[in-house]
Amino acid sequence: MTSTAADLAALHKVRKASVDIVDVPECGYVCIDGIGAPEGSEFASATRALFAINYGAHFIVKKQGGDAPKVMPLEAQ
């Protein structure tokens, strides 16, 4: 099953005073492991790589099917 951006939108919205049970489809993620300060060059390189992969995949999917999920913000821990 292929999910569209509209199908996945409900997974990213929070409603006050509401509890929803959702069926989360299998999703792929790209992760880069590393150590260093956010202002360091390694972090900047990893961020550029993630954006390049994320937007590259987004536009490939959009070109093939016309509907691609929204590019979500990056997360760092």
C-alpha positions, 0 to 999 in steps of 0.5 A: 500500500502506498500512502499519500501525504493526505493519508499521513497528515493525521499522524502529525496533527495534535488535537487538544483534549482528544485521544486518537488511536491511529494505525501507523503504516511502516515508514522509512527513515534515514539516520546519521549517527555521530557525536559533536556540537550542533555548530560543528562542521560534522553536524553541518555536513550531516544536515546537508546530507539528510536534506539532499537525500530527503528532497531528492527522494521527495522529488523522485516520488513526486515525478513518478506519482505526482503526489509525494509526502511533505518533507518533514523537519529534521530532528536531532537528539 
